[in-house]
């Protein structure tokens, strides 16, 4: 997880304040790019290429720059393809494929990515800003338009609120949706005027105008398959997805509840790692805790298991947990367990 922020004007102090608010998303490093008409910032949590992957990252002549939150899982194959087309790479980071892919394939380059991502790319020659978000919306990205037409964006709303012009005003329609549906649909947030870039979409700001386009969608194709075929297909897809998520230059872990979802992840992941998989479970010292179920799974697959039993009053930590969430959220406990065992 990293944090990105920026806007279409020059202000180093503001972009630093925005990144300071995102420190928890990337405590390992920070980086900035500021020029006439653009400011970009990044807080980095180093996962891949710990030595040379510092952001922002540029193309060969420095005319294209990107800040990125996420991971491009197929970056090695894309890198090989781009090198065959004559592109020179200067890092081992997955982020660098973004700038070269944009050079090579234009705005459709996101279609080639298999990953979870939110990034901001600045094309200095065209004075063009491009924001993009992964097809499933795993990585967050919010933006708003200021009175003068400038655009400001960030991984979290609290960073956008660092601009003094932006009012902390509730969007009543979004609030109505949340009370009735328990979520806010489409691009709406609980903050009036602040929108989220939808999953599978990219935004381009060029010559003072903004265009938003969809680059990915699910195309239904109803067909009849046997049960055995579907079981094998789901198993293969899960294995590929879990294997991709295990790509890292730092240790990884799994939140294990003992339920079918997390247990399936542990089952497959434990087959793909040389060292015992690290697993974590949270309980409250109550009969309904899932500690015993999780312990059974951890023992069965031989994981390096840690249990966190919360004996304090969680309500005391709720203000900070809500601050991290930005929007109403049904389950804040993953934040708590990450805080305690991190």
Secondary structure, 3 states (H helix, E strand, C coil): CCEEEEECCCCHHHHHHHHHHCHHHCCCEEEEEEECCEEEEEEECCCCCCCCCCCCEECCCCCEEEEEEEEECCHHHHHHHHHHCCCCCCCCCCCHHHHHHHHHHHHHHHHHCCEEEEEEEEECCCCEEEEEECCCCCCCCEEEECCCCCEEEECCHHHHCCCCCCCCCECHHHHHHHHHHCCCCCCCCCECCCEECCCCEEEEEECCEEEEEECCCCCCCCCCCCHHHHHHHHHHHHHHHHHHHCCCCCCCEEECCCCHHHHHHHHHHHHHCCCCCEEEEEECCCCCCCHHHHHHHHHHHCCEEEEEECCCCCHHHHHHHHHHHCCCCCCCHHHHHHHHHC
